[in-house]
Each structure stands twice: as C-alpha cells, then as structure tokens.
Amino acid sequence: MASPALALALFQDSTDTTQTASNLAAGMGVGLVLFIVLVALVFVAFFIFLFWRIFTKAGLAGPLALLVLVPFGPIIVLCILAFSQWKVIPAPVAAPYYPPPPPPPPAFPPQS
C-alpha cells in the first residue's frame, strides 16, 4: 500500500508537467498570433505604398490610398482608379526605329 504522501507527490508532479506543457502551448499560440498580425500589417503597409504610387502617377491625390484601411476599401480604391479621369500627359509618339543600312559590299580589284 502506497503512502498518501507518495501519492500526493506523484499527483503534484504530473500536475506541474501538465501546467508547464499548457503554458508552453499558450506561449507558442500567442507568438504565432503576433507573427500573423505583424505579417498582415506589413502586407497592408505595402498595399498602401503601391496604391499611393499609382494614385500619384495617375495625377490624383496620393492620400486616397489610405482608403485601403476602410472596410471594402480596396474595392473603393479600384473603382476610383477605374472610373476617374487620369490627369497625365500622354507620351509623345516616337518616330519608328529603323536600323542603319548594312555597309556596302567591298570593292574587288579588277581581274587581269
């Protein structure tokens, strides 16, 4: 027959192991969530940067790119870009490029 002190010590040891494993899993879960949030923030910042550049090249105000932060914002931004009048100067039509003519064939001395 096992003593109650030994049974209590074994129970306490298994409880500590379970608690340690639970704490480890919780810490890993929090770390994973923080990593996903960080990646999402970088992704959103990159999209704001891209849309800002597109708006300025289209002749519109760059801060319109911040609409990406609003719910359904990317759809609104795409509609603005699709249906607005772009205030850009058209590129000049360049003359067609023709390669230079080939060199003339070499002159051979007359045969005697």
MDTraj code that builds the backbone (N, CA, C; nanometers):
import mdtraj as md
import numpy as np

residues = "MET ALA SER PRO ALA LEU ALA LEU ALA LEU PHE GLN ASP SER THR ASP THR THR GLN THR ALA SER ASN LEU ALA ALA GLY MET GLY VAL GLY LEU VAL LEU PHE ILE VAL LEU VAL ALA LEU VAL PHE VAL ALA PHE PHE ILE PHE LEU PHE TRP ARG ILE PHE THR LYS ALA GLY LEU ALA GLY PRO LEU ALA LEU LEU VAL LEU VAL PRO PHE GLY PRO ILE ILE VAL LEU CYS ILE LEU ALA PHE SER GLN TRP LYS VAL ILE PRO ALA PRO VAL ALA ALA PRO TYR TYR PRO PRO PRO PRO PRO PRO PRO PRO ALA PHE PRO PRO GLN SER".split()
xyz = np.array([
    [0.0843, -0.1166, 0.0000],
    [0.0000, 0.0000, 0.0000],
    [0.0896, 0.1239, 0.0000],
    [0.0607, 0.2178, -0.0942],
    [0.1423, 0.3381, -0.1074],
    [0.0984, 0.4406, -0.0047],
    [0.1932, 0.5136, 0.0411],
    [0.1606, 0.6145, 0.1417],
    [0.0909, 0.7335, 0.0745],
    [0.0081, 0.8037, 0.1485],
    [-0.0618, 0.9204, 0.0910],
    [0.0357, 1.0297, 0.0492],
    [0.1487, 1.0424, 0.1162],
    [0.2457, 1.1458, 0.0802],
    [0.3061, 1.1164, -0.0567],
    [0.3346, 0.9870, -0.0853],
    [0.3902, 0.9486, -0.2148],
    [0.2872, 0.9711, -0.3250],
    [0.1620, 0.9373, -0.2993],
    [0.0564, 0.9580, -0.3983],
    [0.0389, 1.1073, -0.4259],
    [0.0463, 1.1898, -0.3207],
    [0.0331, 1.3345, -0.3378],
    [0.1501, 1.3897, -0.4179],
    [0.2715, 1.3415, -0.3922],
    [0.3893, 1.3883, -0.4641],
    [0.3808, 1.3510, -0.6126],
    [0.3346, 1.2298, -0.6431],
    [0.3211, 1.1879, -0.7831],
    [0.2129, 1.2695, -0.8542],
    [0.1025, 1.2961, -0.7838],
    [-0.0052, 1.3758, -0.8435],
    [0.0403, 1.5191, -0.8689],
    [0.1149, 1.5740, -0.7750],
    [0.1626, 1.7113, -0.7876],
    [0.2626, 1.7222, -0.9026],
    [0.3471, 1.6212, -0.9192],
    [0.4452, 1.6221, -1.0270],
    [0.3755, 1.6173, -1.1628],
    [0.2719, 1.5344, -1.1772],
    [0.2013, 1.5269, -1.3053],
    [0.1241, 1.6552, -1.3319],
    [0.0745, 1.7201, -1.2279],
    [0.0047, 1.8473, -1.2443],
    [0.1022, 1.9549, -1.2905],
    [0.2233, 1.9574, -1.2363],
    [0.3239, 2.0549, -1.2777],
    [0.3634, 2.0337, -1.4235],
    [0.3766, 1.9083, -1.4641],
    [0.4119, 1.8788, -1.6027],
    [0.3006, 1.9228, -1.6967],
    [0.1773, 1.8968, -1.6587],
    [0.0638, 1.9379, -1.7410],
    [0.0556, 2.0896, -1.7488],
    [0.0778, 2.1558, -1.6375],
    [0.0731, 2.3027, -1.6341],
    [0.1850, 2.3613, -1.7197],
    [0.3047, 2.3023, -1.7139],
    [0.4173, 2.3508, -1.7932],
    [0.3890, 2.3337, -1.9426],
    [0.3346, 2.2195, -1.9813],
    [0.3008, 2.1955, -2.1216],
    [0.1914, 2.2916, -2.1677],
    [0.0957, 2.3182, -2.0814],
    [-0.0116, 2.4111, -2.1152],
    [0.0431, 2.5523, -2.1334],
    [0.1324, 2.5945, -2.0451],
    [0.1935, 2.7272, -2.0569],
    [0.2767, 2.7380, -2.1847],
    [0.3478, 2.6319, -2.2180],
    [0.4296, 2.6317, -2.3397],
    [0.3410, 2.6433, -2.4632],
    [0.2323, 2.5698, -2.4681],
    [0.1408, 2.5762, -2.5823],
    [0.0762, 2.7138, -2.5926],
    [0.0391, 2.7727, -2.4796],
    [-0.0211, 2.9057, -2.4809],
    [0.0792, 3.0093, -2.5309],
    [0.2030, 2.9978, -2.4880],
    [0.3063, 3.0908, -2.5335],
    [0.3319, 3.0792, -2.6827],
    [0.3336, 2.9570, -2.7321],
    [0.3526, 2.9372, -2.8763],
    [0.2344, 2.9923, -2.9549],
    [0.1136, 2.9756, -2.9022],
    [-0.0049, 3.0290, -2.9692],
    [-0.0030, 3.1806, -2.9764],
    [0.0359, 3.2455, -2.8664],
    [0.0445, 3.3914, -2.8644],
    [0.1521, 3.4385, -2.9621],
    [0.2646, 3.3687, -2.9660],
    [0.3708, 3.4044, -3.0595],
    [0.3263, 3.3915, -3.2037],
    [0.2514, 3.2865, -3.2336],
    [0.2018, 3.2662, -3.3695],
    [0.1030, 3.3757, -3.4084],
    [0.0146, 3.4113, -3.3173],
    [-0.0825, 3.5171, -3.3454],
    [-0.0107, 3.6497, -3.3684],
    [0.0887, 3.6816, -3.2870],
    [0.1637, 3.8060, -3.3052],
    [0.2381, 3.8069, -3.4385],
    [0.2925, 3.6932, -3.4786],
    [0.3617, 3.6846, -3.6069],
    [0.2647, 3.7079, -3.7226],
    [0.1460, 3.6492, -3.7152],
    [0.0458, 3.6666, -3.8211],
    [0.0006, 3.8124, -3.8279],
    [-0.0185, 3.8753, -3.7129],
    [-0.0583, 4.0168, -3.7106],
    [0.0514, 4.1035, -3.7715],
    [0.1769, 4.0753, -3.7401],
    [0.2880, 4.1516, -3.7952],
    [0.2955, 4.1366, -3.9469],
    [0.2803, 4.0161, -3.9966],
    [0.2830, 3.9930, -4.1416],
    [0.1657, 4.0649, -4.2079],
    [0.0495, 4.0640, -4.1458],
    [-0.0670, 4.1329, -4.2025],
    [-0.0439, 4.2838, -4.2076],
    [0.0166, 4.3411, -4.1041],
    [0.0456, 4.4842, -4.1038],
    [0.1454, 4.5217, -4.2125],
    [0.2465, 4.4388, -4.2328],
    [0.3438, 4.4645, -4.3391],
    [0.2749, 4.4563, -4.4745],
    [0.1870, 4.3599, -4.4920],
    [0.1140, 4.3436, -4.6174],
    [0.0263, 4.4659, -4.6456],
    [-0.0453, 4.5149, -4.5457],
    [-0.1317, 4.6322, -4.5631],
    [-0.0478, 4.7562, -4.5931],
    [0.0653, 4.7729, -4.5239],
    [0.1524, 4.8876, -4.5497],
    [0.2068, 4.8840, -4.6922],
    [0.2402, 4.7657, -4.7413],
    [0.2896, 4.7525, -4.8780],
    [0.1816, 4.7902, -4.9783],
    [0.0557, 4.7490, -4.9543],
    [-0.0527, 4.7840, -5.0440],
    [-0.0795, 4.9338, -5.0422],
    [-0.0701, 4.9969, -4.9259],
    [-0.0885, 5.1419, -4.9190],
    [0.0197, 5.2106, -5.0007],
    [0.1443, 5.1650, -4.9878],
    [0.2547, 5.2217, -5.0651],
    [0.2297, 5.2072, -5.2148],
    [0.1855, 5.0886, -5.2584],
    [0.1604, 5.0658, -5.4008],
    [0.0483, 5.1549, -5.4535],
    [-0.0621, 5.1597, -5.3816],
    [-0.1733, 5.2423, -5.4282],
    [-0.1383, 5.3911, -5.4247],
    [-0.0581, 5.4336, -5.3273],
    [-0.0139, 5.5732, -5.3206],
    [0.0621, 5.6086, -5.4480],
    [0.1546, 5.5193, -5.4892],
    [0.2317, 5.5425, -5.6119],
    [0.1410, 5.5453, -5.7344],
    [0.0445, 5.4558, -5.7413],
    [-0.0458, 5.4524, -5.8556],
    [-0.1289, 5.5803, -5.8619],
    [-0.1793, 5.6256, -5.7473],
    [-0.2595, 5.7478, -5.7457],
    [-0.1772, 5.8687, -5.7897],
    [-0.0540, 5.8813, -5.7424],
    [0.0267, 5.9964, -5.7814],
    [0.0648, 5.9901, -5.9293],
    [0.0907, 5.8721, -5.9823],
    [0.1227, 5.8614, -6.1243],
    [0.0003, 5.8852, -6.2115],
    [-0.1189, 5.8635, -6.1572],
    [-0.2421, 5.8898, -6.2310],
    [-0.2836, 6.0354, -6.2209],
    [-0.2095, 6.1155, -6.1455],
    [-0.2419, 6.2565, -6.1304],
    [-0.3468, 6.2818, -6.0231],
    [-0.3723, 6.1856, -5.9378],
    [-0.4690, 6.2012, -5.8291],
    [-0.3942, 6.2200, -5.6975],
    [-0.4665, 6.2494, -5.5918],
    [-0.4055, 6.2699, -5.4607],
    [-0.3595, 6.1366, -5.4029],
    [-0.2353, 6.1323, -5.3566],
    [-0.1793, 6.0105, -5.3005],
    [-0.2489, 5.9601, -5.1754],
    [-0.2932, 6.0502, -5.0844],
    [-0.3594, 6.0020, -4.9624],
    [-0.4887, 5.9245, -4.9858],
    [-0.5384, 5.9219, -5.1074],
    [-0.6550, 5.8370, -5.1355],
    [-0.6216, 5.6901, -5.1118],
    [-0.4944, 5.6584, -5.1095],
    [-0.4528, 5.5201, -5.0856],
    [-0.4873, 5.4751, -4.9441],
    [-0.5073, 5.5686, -4.8533],
    [-0.5420, 5.5315, -4.7158],
    [-0.6830, 5.4741, -4.7057],
    [-0.7591, 5.4820, -4.8133],
    [-0.8911, 5.4184, -4.8143],
    [-0.8805, 5.2670, -4.8042],
    [-0.7617, 5.2137, -4.8260],
    [-0.7414, 5.0691, -4.8129],
    [-0.7703, 5.0246, -4.6700],
    [-0.7551, 5.1142, -4.5735],
    [-0.7754, 5.0799, -4.4324],
    [-0.9231, 5.0687, -4.3956],
    [-1.0116, 5.1208, -4.4797],
    [-1.1556, 5.1189, -4.4542],
    [-1.2114, 4.9835, -4.4986],
    [-1.3146, 4.9312, -4.4321],
    [-1.3756, 4.8080, -4.4832],
    [-1.4237, 4.8287, -4.6275],
    [-1.4001, 4.7317, -4.7117],
    [-1.4266, 4.7374, -4.8554],
    [-1.3451, 4.8476, -4.9227],
    [-1.2395, 4.8926, -4.8587],
    [-1.1553, 5.0000, -4.9121],
    [-1.0855, 4.9651, -5.0417],
    [-1.0259, 4.8452, -5.0531],
    [-0.9602, 4.8135, -5.1810],
    [-1.0561, 4.8156, -5.2995],
    [-1.1812, 4.7784, -5.2777],
    [-1.2791, 4.7832, -5.3871],
    [-1.3086, 4.9290, -5.4234],
    [-1.3203, 5.0156, -5.3220],
    [-1.3438, 5.1578, -5.3464],
    [-1.2259, 5.2178, -5.4223],
    [-1.1034, 5.1832, -5.3811],
    [-0.9836, 5.2360, -5.4462],
    [-0.9786, 5.1921, -5.5923],
    [-1.0084, 5.0664, -5.6180],
    [-1.0066, 5.0184, -5.7558],
    [-1.1148, 5.0860, -5.8405],
    [-1.2306, 5.1131, -5.7809],
    [-1.3354, 5.1843, -5.8551],
    [-1.2930, 5.3274, -5.8864],
    [-1.2280, 5.3937, -5.7922],
    [-1.1786, 5.5293, -5.8173],
    [-1.0779, 5.5269, -5.9324],
    [-0.9859, 5.4321, -5.9301],
    [-0.8853, 5.4248, -6.0352],
    [-0.9472, 5.3886, -6.1703],
    [-1.0482, 5.3053, -6.1694],
    [-1.1074, 5.2600, -6.2950],
    [-1.1940, 5.3669, -6.3606],
    [-1.2671, 5.4447, -6.2815],
    [-1.3663, 5.5348, -6.3384],
    [-1.3293, 5.6822, -6.3312],
    [-1.2138, 5.7185, -6.2795],
    [-1.1759, 5.8590, -6.2732],
    [-1.0975, 5.8981, -6.3979],
    [-1.0951, 6.0279, -6.4227],
    [-1.0185, 6.0806, -6.5344],
    [-0.8736, 6.0969, -6.4889],
    [-0.7829, 6.0263, -6.5527],
    [-0.6422, 6.0339, -6.5150],
    [-0.5834, 6.1603, -6.5755],
    [-0.5192, 6.2404, -6.4903],
    [-0.4632, 6.3671, -6.5344],
    [-0.3147, 6.3508, -6.5663],
    [-0.2873, 6.2763, -6.6699],
    [-0.1479, 6.2558, -6.7103],
    [-0.1321, 6.3021, -6.8545],
    [-0.0115, 6.3422, -6.8872],
    [0.0188, 6.3840, -7.0232],
    [0.0518, 6.2595, -7.1034],
    [-0.0114, 6.2435, -7.2186],
    [0.0215, 6.1236, -7.2960],
    [0.1669, 6.1272, -7.3434],
    [0.2233, 6.0124, -7.3548],
    [0.3618, 6.0026, -7.4002],
    [0.3689, 6.0414, -7.5469],
    [0.4734, 6.1151, -7.5848],
    [0.4844, 6.1530, -7.7254],
    [0.5073, 6.0298, -7.8123],
    [0.4521, 6.0386, -7.9321],
    [0.4694, 5.9279, -8.0254],
    [0.6084, 5.9415, -8.0865],
    [0.6897, 5.8427, -8.0646],
    [0.8252, 5.8465, -8.1163],
    [0.8255, 5.7975, -8.2603],
    [0.9229, 5.8484, -8.3349],
    [0.9380, 5.8020, -8.4730],
    [0.9771, 5.6551, -8.4707],
    [0.9337, 5.5809, -8.5718],
    [0.9712, 5.4395, -8.5706],
    [1.1219, 5.4235, -8.5837],
    [1.1706, 5.3232, -8.5212],
    [1.3149, 5.2988, -8.5229],
    [1.3484, 5.2088, -8.6407],
    [1.4346, 5.2602, -8.7242],
    [1.4833, 5.1807, -8.8358],
    [1.6309, 5.1542, -8.8124],
    [1.6750, 5.0311, -8.8269],
    [1.8183, 5.0047, -8.8084],
    [1.8986, 5.0666, -8.9224],
    [2.0244, 5.0969, -8.8978],
    [2.1052, 5.1573, -9.0049],
    [2.1219, 5.0586, -9.1205],
    [2.1409, 5.1118, -9.2409],
    [2.1562, 5.0210, -9.3552],
    [2.2856, 4.9417, -9.3439],
    [2.2894, 4.8265, -9.4055],
    [2.4128, 4.7479, -9.3979],
    [2.5250, 4.8157, -9.4766],
    [2.6489, 4.7879, -9.4410],
    [2.7593, 4.8509, -9.5150],
    [2.7645, 4.7972, -9.6584],
    [2.8176, 4.8785, -9.7531],
    [2.8243, 4.8311, -9.8924],
    [2.9238, 4.7151, -9.9026],
    [2.9057, 4.6308, -10.0009],
    [2.9996, 4.5206, -10.0164],
    [3.1380, 4.5733, -10.0566],
    [3.2417, 4.5013, -10.0174],
    [3.3746, 4.5510, -10.0504],
    [3.3991, 4.5465, -10.2023],
    [3.4751, 4.6446, -10.2498],
    [3.5076, 4.6512, -10.3927],
    [3.6251, 4.5574, -10.4191],
    [3.6108, 4.4731, -10.5187],
    [3.7182, 4.3811, -10.5547],
    [3.8051, 4.4445, -10.6630],
    [3.9346, 4.4210, -10.6599],
    [4.0170, 4.4768, -10.7682],
    [3.9827, 4.4038, -10.8986],
    [3.9942, 4.4751, -11.0078],
    [3.9629, 4.4108, -11.1358],
    [4.0591, 4.2971, -11.1656],
    [4.0109, 4.1950, -11.2262],
    [4.0963, 4.0818, -11.2620],
    [4.1577, 4.1061, -11.3999],
    [4.2880, 4.0729, -11.4148],
    [4.3518, 4.0928, -11.5453],
    [4.3727, 3.9652, -11.6178],
])
top = md.Topology()
chain = top.add_chain()
for i, resn in enumerate(residues, 1):
    res = top.add_residue(resn, chain, resSeq=i)
    for name in ("N", "CA", "C"):
        top.add_atom(name, md.element.get_by_symbol(name[0]), res)
traj = md.Trajectory(xyz[None], top)
